[in-house]
Amino acid sequence: MDNTLAPDYYKEFSCIGSLCEDTCCAGWNVPIDKKTFKKYKKLPKKNKINSGVEKNLSSNTEADFGYVKMKGNSCTFLTEDKLCGVQLDLGEQYLSNTCSMYPRRFNSINNTVEKSMTVSCPEAARKILLNPEGIKFEKIKGDRTDNKLISSNIKTNIKSIYSWQDLFEEYRYSTVYILQKREYTIEERLILVGMLMQEIEENIDNQNIHKIPSFIGVFLNMVDSLEIKNDLNNIDKREDLQLKLFRELLVLRLSADISSKRYLECSSETQKGLLLENGVSEEVVIKNYKNKFNEIYKPFINKNSHILENYLVNYVFKNCFPIDAEKPYESFVKLTTHFLLIKNHLIGMGAFHNKIDEDMTIKLIQSLSKTFEHNTFYFIDVLKKMRDSDMIKFQYVTLLIKN
């Protein structure tokens, strides 16, 4: 038996199969682990499952030893009813690790298995995002998890601090605590996380790692007292900078192939709603952006801020924030980029439809995650672009968050 930590939504999820508005069997490559690949190749050569996979010659791990041949944009085993042909013909025991796991993710933190899910699955997105009470975590007993299913295996020195990563659990606890502190707006909470990560990184750079735990305690006390709220209110609002970066982020991603029809619909509506077409003056674009933010986006988020809160909390838990990057502040910038993409797409889609609702929000966040979050190379390019333009500095990032 494993010690297991999981969000409360985890036990509520169940795949809805052909009723799903999207499919996890299209829009990306499907890797096949070595054990499953060999199992498929033992089937008769004429069997469509045997002939439907190929060895991955560029792989040096067992996790992606092979891959499924794609039929257009979809897995070759996907039926017309949007069901898995492998499972239908041979049973669940023949599914690869990737297919049997998705949309779940397992991490091992100091011998505790942490189970979570990704919002790139529509049904998982609903379970994760729509609970107005927020995400709670619970320890449960679970069957022993195969090490091959673990995405990240993290062991820290609990008794002594040798590196900044050894304080991982303190970083993540304080981040989740701040993100769920509803006395602040969701934008203010994200800025507070940035302040925390920036100060932690300064201590790391100055070789004062031993001072970080006491600093975190002082910072959380300051957050609890609300004494910093006035400072947050005084941050300037620069919609022009937000739109400039958002345009660049869109162009960067749209310059590569995108196979998600759902995201392309969202992107098209966003660009039309924000008037991001040739010939529209910058002044008109910014005025429209401000108006739609105040008239449509702000009222919806004021009533439904739990959606963005739950997205951020789930991201932090699932991705082992902030040690998913070389430094804590870089991890924060990645998190902020996801937030900015969601926010500005929603403003544009809201302008296009003259409303925002839960279904629209789920469609956006799910397709956005499938298109952006699963593309690691995209965020390497984003960080480079932000560094080159100095936009990665905290004073600029706060301007990108604040409306």
C-alpha positions in Angstrom: 0.0 0.0 0.0 1.2 3.5 -0.8 0.7 6.7 1.2 -1.2 8.8 -1.2 -2.2 12.5 -1.3 -4.8 13.6 -3.8 -7.2 16.5 -4.4 -10.8 15.9 -3.5 -11.9 15.9 -7.1 -9.7 12.9 -8.0 -12.1 10.3 -6.7 -15.0 11.9 -8.5 -13.6 11.6 -12.0 -14.8 9.0 -14.5 -14.2 9.0 -18.2 -17.4 9.7 -20.2 -16.1 8.0 -23.3 -18.0 8.8 -26.6 -20.1 11.5 -24.8 -17.0 13.6 -24.5 -16.9 16.8 -26.6 -13.2 16.2 -27.4 -11.0 13.1 -27.6 -7.7 12.3 -25.9 -6.9 10.2 -29.0 -6.3 13.1 -31.3 -4.2 16.3 -31.5 -0.9 14.9 -30.2 1.4 11.9 -30.6 0.6 8.8 -28.6 3.7 7.1 -27.1 3.8 3.4 -26.3 5.9 2.0 -23.5 8.3 -0.9 -24.2 6.2 -3.6 -22.4 3.0 -2.7 -24.2 4.9 -2.3 -27.6 6.2 -5.9 -27.3 2.8 -7.1 -26.3 1.3 -5.6 -29.4 4.1 -7.0 -31.6 3.3 -10.6 -30.3 -0.2 -10.3 -31.9 -0.6 -11.7 -35.5 1.1 -9.5 -38.1 -2.2 -8.9 -39.9 -3.7 -7.6 -36.7 -4.4 -3.9 -37.0 -2.9 -3.3 -33.5 0.3 -5.0 -34.4 0.6 -3.0 -37.6 -0.6 0.2 -36.0 2.5 0.9 -33.9 6.1 1.6 -34.8 9.4 1.7 -32.9 10.6 5.1 -31.8 14.1 5.2 -33.1 14.9 8.5 -31.3 13.9 7.2 -27.9 16.3 6.3 -25.1 13.7 5.5 -22.5 11.1 2.7 -22.0 8.3 5.2 -21.6 8.2 6.2 -25.3 9.8 3.1 -26.8 7.2 3.1 -29.6 4.4 5.2 -30.9 1.0 4.9 -32.5 0.7 5.6 -36.2 -1.7 8.5 -36.7 -4.6 8.5 -39.2 -4.7 12.2 -40.1 -4.8 13.9 -36.7 -6.2 10.9 -34.8 -5.0 7.7 -33.3 -5.4 4.9 -35.8 -7.2 2.8 -33.2 -9.9 5.4 -32.6 -13.4 4.2 -33.7 -16.1 6.2 -35.4 -17.9 6.3 -32.0 -14.8 7.9 -30.4 -14.0 4.8 -28.5 -10.6 3.0 -28.1 -10.3 0.1 -30.5 -7.6 -1.6 -28.4 -9.8 -1.6 -25.3 -12.8 -2.8 -27.3 -11.0 -5.7 -29.0 -8.5 -6.8 -26.4 -9.6 -5.3 -23.0 -8.2 -2.6 -20.7 -5.2 -4.7 -19.8 -3.8 -4.0 -23.3 -3.8 -0.3 -22.9 -0.4 1.4 -22.8 0.7 3.3 -19.7 -0.1 6.7 -21.4 -3.6 5.6 -22.4 -4.5 3.9 -19.2 -3.2 6.9 -17.1 -4.6 9.9 -18.9 -5.7 12.4 -17.7 -4.1 11.3 -14.4 -0.6 12.2 -13.3 1.4 10.6 -10.5 4.3 12.2 -8.7 6.3 10.7 -5.8 7.3 13.3 -3.1 9.4 11.9 -0.2 7.7 8.5 -0.7 4.2 9.8 -0.8 2.4 9.3 -4.1 0.6 12.4 -5.2 -2.3 11.9 -7.7 -3.8 14.7 -9.8 -5.2 15.4 -13.2 -4.7 17.7 -16.1 -7.4 20.1 -17.4 -6.7 19.1 -21.0 -9.5 16.5 -20.6 -12.9 18.2 -20.6 -14.5 16.1 -17.9 -11.5 16.4 -15.7 -11.5 20.1 -16.3 -15.1 20.3 -15.0 -14.3 18.3 -11.9 -11.2 20.4 -11.2 -12.4 23.9 -12.0 -16.1 24.2 -11.1 -16.1 23.5 -7.4 -16.9 26.9 -5.7 -15.5 25.6 -2.4 -12.0 25.3 -3.9 -9.7 22.3 -4.0 -9.0 20.4 -0.8 -6.3 17.7 -0.4 -6.7 14.4 1.5 -4.5 11.5 2.4 -5.7 8.2 1.4 -4.4 4.6 1.2 -3.9 3.3 -2.3 -2.5 0.3 -4.1 1.2 0.3 -4.7 2.0 2.5 -7.8 4.3 1.1 -10.5 7.4 3.3 -10.6 7.1 3.4 -14.4 3.9 5.4 -13.9 5.6 8.1 -11.8 6.2 11.4 -13.7 8.3 13.1 -11.1 10.2 11.4 -8.2 11.3 14.0 -5.7 13.3 13.3 -2.5 14.4 16.3 -0.3 16.5 16.5 2.8 13.9 17.0 5.4 16.3 17.4 8.4 19.0 19.5 6.8 18.9 22.1 4.0 21.5 21.5 1.4 19.8 23.1 -1.7 16.9 25.4 -2.3 14.9 22.4 -3.6 15.0 20.8 -0.1 12.3 23.4 0.9 10.0 22.3 -1.8 7.1 21.4 0.5 7.3 24.8 2.2 7.2 26.6 -1.1 4.3 24.7 -2.4 2.3 24.9 0.9 2.7 28.7 1.0 1.9 29.1 -2.7 -1.4 27.1 -2.3 -2.2 29.0 0.9 -1.9 32.4 -0.9 -3.8 31.3 -4.0 -6.7 30.2 -1.8 -6.7 33.5 0.3 -10.0 34.9 -1.0 -9.6 38.2 0.8 -7.5 39.2 -2.2 -8.5 39.2 -5.9 -7.1 36.4 -8.0 -4.7 38.9 -9.7 -3.5 40.1 -6.3 -2.9 36.5 -5.1 -0.8 35.8 -8.2 1.3 38.9 -7.6 1.8 37.9 -4.0 3.1 34.5 -5.2 5.5 36.4 -7.5 6.7 38.5 -4.6 7.3 35.4 -2.5 9.2 33.6 -5.3 11.3 36.7 -6.1 12.4 37.0 -2.5 13.1 33.3 -2.2 15.3 33.5 -5.4 17.2 36.5 -4.0 18.0 34.5 -0.8 19.2 31.6 -3.0 21.4 33.9 -5.1 22.8 35.4 -1.9 23.5 32.0 -0.5 21.0 32.6 2.4 19.0 29.4 1.9 18.8 28.9 5.7 16.9 32.2 6.0 14.1 31.1 3.7 11.9 29.3 6.2 11.7 32.3 8.6 11.1 34.6 5.7 8.2 32.5 4.4 6.7 32.7 7.9 7.0 36.5 8.1 5.6 36.8 4.5 2.5 34.7 5.3 1.8 36.7 8.5 1.9 39.8 6.4 -0.5 38.3 3.9 -2.9 37.3 6.7 -2.8 40.8 8.2 -3.9 42.3 4.8 -1.4 45.2 5.4 0.0 44.7 1.9 -3.3 45.2 0.1 -2.9 49.0 -0.3 0.5 48.4 -2.0 -1.2 46.0 -4.4 -3.9 48.6 -5.2 -1.3 51.1 -6.2 0.2 49.0 -9.0 -0.2 50.7 -12.4 -2.5 49.2 -15.0 -0.9 48.8 -18.5 -3.4 47.3 -20.9 -1.1 48.2 -23.8 1.7 46.0 -22.4 -0.8 43.2 -21.8 -2.1 43.3 -25.3 1.4 43.6 -26.8 2.6 40.4 -25.0 -0.6 38.6 -25.6 -0.3 39.2 -29.4 3.3 38.0 -29.3 2.3 34.8 -27.4 -0.5 34.1 -29.9 1.7 34.6 -33.0 4.4 32.4 -31.4 2.0 29.5 -31.0 0.0 30.0 -34.1 3.2 29.9 -36.2 3.4 26.2 -35.4 0.9 23.5 -36.4 -2.2 23.4 -34.2 -4.6 20.5 -34.6 -7.1 21.3 -31.9 -10.3 22.5 -33.7 -11.7 23.6 -30.3 -8.7 25.8 -29.6 -8.7 27.3 -33.1 -12.4 28.2 -32.6 -11.5 29.9 -29.3 -8.5 31.7 -30.9 -10.6 33.0 -33.8 -13.3 34.3 -31.5 -10.6 35.9 -29.3 -9.0 37.8 -32.2 -12.3 39.0 -33.5 -13.5 40.0 -30.1 -10.3 42.0 -29.3 -10.3 43.6 -32.8 -6.8 42.2 -33.4 -7.1 42.6 -37.2 -5.1 44.6 -39.5 -6.2 48.2 -39.9 -7.7 48.7 -36.4 -5.8 51.4 -34.6 -4.1 50.6 -31.3 -6.2 53.3 -29.5 -9.4 51.6 -30.6 -8.1 48.1 -29.6 -7.0 49.2 -26.1 -10.3 51.1 -25.5 -12.3 48.0 -26.6 -10.1 45.8 -24.4 -10.8 48.0 -21.3 -14.5 48.1 -22.0 -14.9 44.4 -22.5 -12.8 43.7 -19.4 -15.1 45.9 -17.2 -18.4 45.0 -18.9 -18.1 41.3 -19.4 -14.9 39.6 -17.9 -14.8 41.4 -14.5 -18.5 40.6 -13.5 -18.1 37.0 -14.5 -14.7 36.5 -12.6 -16.0 38.4 -9.6 -18.7 35.7 -9.3 -16.5 32.8 -10.5 -13.0 33.5 -9.3 -12.9 29.9 -8.0 -12.4 28.7 -11.6 -9.1 30.5 -12.0 -8.1 29.8 -8.4 -8.7 26.0 -8.9 -6.8 26.1 -12.2 -3.7 27.7 -10.5 -3.8 25.5 -7.4 -4.1 22.3 -9.5 -1.2 23.5 -11.8 1.0 24.1 -8.7 0.2 20.7 -7.2 0.4 18.7 -10.5 3.6 20.3 -11.8 5.6 20.4 -8.5 5.8 24.2 -8.5 8.3 25.8 -8.2 11.0 23.1 -8.7 9.6 22.5 -12.2 12.1 25.1 -13.4 15.7 26.0 -12.7 14.8 28.8 -10.3 11.6 29.7 -8.4 10.9 32.9 -10.2 11.2 31.3 -13.6 8.5 28.8 -12.5 6.3 31.7 -11.4 6.7 33.3 -14.9 5.5 30.1 -16.5 2.5 30.0 -14.2 1.7 33.6 -14.9 1.9 33.0 -18.7 -0.8 30.4 -18.4 -2.9 32.8 -16.4 -2.4 35.6 -18.9 -3.4 33.3 -21.8 -6.6 32.2 -20.1 -7.5 35.8 -19.0 -7.0 37.5 -22.4 -8.6 34.7 -24.4 -11.7 34.9 -22.1 -11.9 38.7 -22.5 -11.8 38.3 -26.3 -14.3 35.4 -26.4 -16.5 37.3 -24.0 -16.4 40.3 -26.3 -17.2 38.1 -29.3 -20.2 36.4 -27.6 -21.1 39.4 -25.5 -21.0 37.0 -22.5 -18.9 34.5 -20.6 -20.3 31.3 -19.1 -19.0 28.1 -17.6 -19.2 26.0 -20.8 -17.2 28.6 -22.7 -14.6 28.8 -19.9 -14.2 25.0 -19.8 -13.8 24.8 -23.6 -11.2 27.5 -23.5 -9.1 26.2 -20.6 -9.3 22.6 -21.8 -8.3 23.3 -25.4 -5.7 25.9 -24.3 -4.1 23.3 -22.0 -4.0 20.7 -24.7 -2.4 23.2 -27.1 -0.1 25.2 -24.9 0.6 23.4 -21.6 1.6 20.1 -23.2 4.1 21.9 -25.5 7.4 22.3 -23.5 9.2 24.0 -26.4 6.7 26.8 -26.5 7.5 28.0 -23.0 11.2 27.8 -23.7 10.6 30.3 -26.5 8.3 32.4 -24.3 10.8 32.8 -21.6 13.5 33.7 -24.1 11.2 36.3 -25.7 10.4 37.8 -22.3 14.1 37.9 -21.2 15.1 39.5 -24.5 12.5 42.3 -24.0 13.1 42.7 -20.3 9.5 41.8 -19.7 10.6 39.0 -17.3 11.4 41.5 -14.6 9.0 41.5 -11.7 7.9 45.1 -12.1 6.8 44.3 -15.6 5.2 41.0 -14.8 3.0 42.7 -12.2 1.8 45.2 -14.9 0.9 42.2 -17.1 -1.2 40.7 -14.3 -3.0 43.8 -13.0 -6.2 45.2 -14.6 
